[in-house]
Structure formats: structure tokens, C-alpha cells
């Protein structure tokens, strides 16, 4: 019986180099470079004490990161406050008083609290819209006139959609239509 031997195959890793592809045009014999790879941007990091300055380019990456963080933190705080209010408000439902005045007072308190929660829910929706505008690169510019809203206004009201003049125009139009 013949003796068989096992032969081990050498497995080696092949090193590859990335080489720019070039096309050779037949008649002119010129090389045309292919499209280079698009390198993803590294995220901008800002310090916790960073405040946008008028001297910087308006709505540069630092400004966008600052307002994104500010809006996200504001939204988290509102959601937490709403959850706490709903949780602790539901615990008071068990306290039914025999006194009519106490019942009316409790009802009024709950009504005011629910209105405040509804306003905060609308504000959370506005924050979400502002975050969407940041992603679309239109944050900080008036939706009517496309003019810069201004850093001072955005610092005071980060969900602002209009310049002061455009906001006054909208409020005036709303008042006119409300009177009809």
C-alpha cells in the first residue's frame, strides 16, 4: 500500500495597494483621472463654554453644532418636565375631596397644568423643526426672506424661524385674520 503524505498549502495574504484608476483616451493619449473618494467630515467639537461670536462666519459649523446641542438639551429638559408633571399629576387624581371649593380648585390647577404641558408639547415640535432645519442647512435664515436671523435673536429664541421684521408681519397678519 503506497504511503500518502499530506501537502500543506501555504496561505499568504496578498497586500493590495490602492491605485488611482486612469483612463487612456485612444486618439489623444491623455490620462483622465477618475473621481477621488469622498472623505467624510469629522464632527466639530466645541467646548461647553463656547458662545457663538459675531466675528465668526454666520452659521459656520461651530454655530450649527452649538445650536444643535442647545436645542437637544432644551428638548430633553422639556420631555423630562412633562413626564414628571404627568406622573405626579396622575398621583393627585386619587384625592377626591368632599368640599366643592377644593374640587373646583383642584380642577383649575389641573387645567392650568395641562395647558402648560400642551404649550411645552408644541414647543418640542418647534424644536424638532429647528433641528430639521439645521440638518437641511437652512437654520438661522428667515423662511420668508432668506436673510440671516441674527445670532442675538437665535440665542434668545433658538426656534426662531423669521427675522424680527418678518415675525412682526406674520403677527400682524394673524391679528387681522383673527379679527375677521
PEUR-V121839 format. One record per pair of residues at least 6 apart in sequence whose C-alpha atoms are under 6 Angstrom apart, sorted by the first residue. I is the first residue (numbers start at 1). GAP is how many residues later the second one is. D is the distance in Angstrom with one decimal. If there is no record, write none. Layout:
# PEUR-V121839
i: {I:I}
gap: {GAP:GAP}
d: {D:D}
This chain:
# PEUR-V121839
i: {21:22:22:22:23:23:24:24:52:75:127:130:133:140:140:141:141:141:142:142:142:142:143:149}
gap: {13:9:10:11:8:9:6:7:11:49:32:29:6:8:9:6:7:8:7:19:20:21:19:14}
d: {5.9:5.9:5.6:4.9:5.6:5.3:5.9:5.1:6.0:5.9:6.0:5.6:4.7:5.9:5.5:5.4:4.4:5.3:5.8:5.6:4.3:5.6:6.0:4.7}
